[in-house]
Amino acid sequence: MSVSKDRERGTFYVQCRYKDWTGEPKKKTKRGFKTEKEARKWEYEFLKRMEGAPTMLFSEFYQVYAADVKPRLRRNTWESKAHMIETKILPYLGNKRVNEISSLDILNWENELLAMRTCNGLEYSQTYLHSICNQLSAMLNHAVRYYGLTVNPMAKVGKIGSKQADEMSFWTKDEYLRFSRAMMDKPQSFIAFEILYWCGLRLGELLALTPEDFDFEAKRLSITKSYQRMHGEDVITAPKTPKSARSIVMPEFLVGEVIDFMRCIPDLRNDDRLIPVTKSFLHHEMDRGAKAAGVKRIRIHDLRHSHVSLLIELGYSALAIADRLGHESTEVTMRYAHLFPNKQEDMACDLDVQRGSAESPFDMARPMKQA
């Protein structure tokens, strides 16, 4: 291990030896440090990472975790994770060494989360609490898997919150139609909500749409990207999951509405965003339309639930719905199970018909019916 000065460049460099995850000896050289202190700090952090020492501070391990995980995630996914880690985890556990975080520390931390309130004085939602716990558990599992931590202390405590929201809100078709009529004064808002409701898109998928995503002859809409607004910048990313990239067949009336809408936009190019507004704008429009129509206010994402409930009512299977949504069929079955009709009695009756009057070895043992 050595930190030396590059006399020619006037900077410092590091040369150190370590063993990789297979135990094979390696040598690493890193140049370009302005000061010896910077070089030694880099050397310390690098060796800790390569050796997988769980004795580093949790705040230091966060940097290691970020270097490992961030390149594998969509930008907005990582930023969401990072915000939760930096604001809800590091302030409480950052100064503890990774291998010294106990189950009691986790329990006390979870109690702190339960006592937190939003800027409006409200408790955090059960799904948000669960998401925060997922971030800590993922970091500790990463330390176990790759950096020599013996056990994840969260395993004994468990996670607070809930994976799914307690209630799923949605509009019936009649409620949506009342809402859509109230939005007709603003064509841009009207077409945005029409696509969301009748195609079941996520909001980010809607805001990333461009004219070239529509094949009007085949009545198809291709979902290939998602829109996010991050740090004042418009960012187009890949869809949420590989399954999310899909092609949706649009109802014919919607094809006509989209064509009419596009004709109203002068100089519209194939790669222009069709609906160049923010998520915040559509949230305000949702408020306005729900109030004007006299229907309950639901979240924009609940329009996707509304689309699913309509398809279930029309008799479509979980597999067919999952294909349209970009979900796995098991996910649709679990999330919307309470909306699917219970067919157990119908199944039993149909099986009775299928067997008919075939004989059974138990027929003779049954008591004879009295005349």
Summary of the structure (lengths in Angstrom):
residues: 371
radius of gyration: 28.5
end to end distance: 101.1
largest distance: 114.2
contacts: 991
relative contact order: 0.08
helix: 53%
strand: 13%
